Amino acid sequence: ESSGFEYQLTKAISTTTATFAAATTGWIFLPGNLILQYGTGTSVGVTVTTHNFPLTFNAVPYSLVITSIISSSSNDATLNAAPTTSQFTIRGKTSGNHDFYWIAIGS
């Protein structure tokens, strides 16, 4: 473009954190110094379950979205507390397993 704006397209990350996880969990660097992380998880019953991000954010993520894999009120899982830079906690609404997808965006 000829707008004169500069956009960051890459990020240097140490070799100890530069391993990408399996297809079910992972992360990708986005322009503008953003990181998108994603994955799947299971919460068992109404107990609180902790899930770690594959890569620790520099600050609390801007957004964290949880979506039940099986869409029904008996399988819903909800965020238990605000996420931290390295993890989030989730709790099921009923007994049994609650499988979910998650996606987080931060820097």
N, C-alpha and C positions, 0 to 999 in steps of 0.2 A: 504494500500500500504506500501511498504517498502522504499519509496523514501526519507523519513525523512521530507517532507514538512508538515506544519500544515495548515489546512483550517478552517476558522471560519464558523460554520454552523448555529449559532443562534445569536440573538441580543436581548438585554434587552430594552424594550420600556415601557414607563410609562403607567399606566392603563388608563389615559385620552386619549391617542392616539392609544391604542391597539384595538380599535373597527374596524372591517372590514366592508366596505361598501357593498351595495347591489351588485348583480352580474354584473350590468352594469358599475360600477365604483369601483375600489379597488386598493390594493397594496399588494405586497409580498416581504419579505426580501430574498435576494439571498446570497449565500456564497461570501466571499470577501468584505463584508460590502457594498453591492449594494442593492438598492431598485428598484423594477420594479413597476410602477404605470400604470394604464390603465383606459379607460372609453369611453363613447360616449358623444356626444354633438351636439348642433344645433347652427348654426350661422344664424341670420336673415338678409337677404339682404346684402348690402355692408357695413353695420355698423360694427364697431369693437365690438366683444363680448369677455368678459373675462371669463376664465374657471379656477377654482381653483383645484390644486392637492389635493387628499384626505389627504395626509401627506406632510408636508413641508420638502423639501430636505435640507441637511446641506450646499450644494453648488448648483450652477446652474446645471441642469441635463446635463449629457454627450450627451444624444440623446433624441429627441422628434420627433415622427413620426405621421403625420396626414394622414388619408386615408378616402376618401369620401365613404359613404355607397352606394350611387347610383353613379356608375362610368360613369359620362358624364361631358362634359365641362361646361354645364349649372348648374351643382350642385357642382362644385368644391369650396372648401374653402381652404384658405392658411393662414399660420402663418403671423400675422401682424408685430410682433417684436420678438426679442430674448426672450425666457422664463426667468422667475425669479425662485427663489427657491420655490415659493408658487403658481405661476399661469402662464398662457400663454394667449395671445390674438390671435384671429382668425378673418378673414374677408372673406365673400363670394364674389365671382366674379360677381354675377348677383343678381337681386331681387329674393325674395322667400326664402324658408328655405334650408339650406345646412347641412344635417346630416352627421356626421363623427365619425370615431373611432380614438382614440389616444392611444399612448403608450410612456412612458418616462422611462429612466434608469438613475439613479444617485446614489449619496450616501448621 
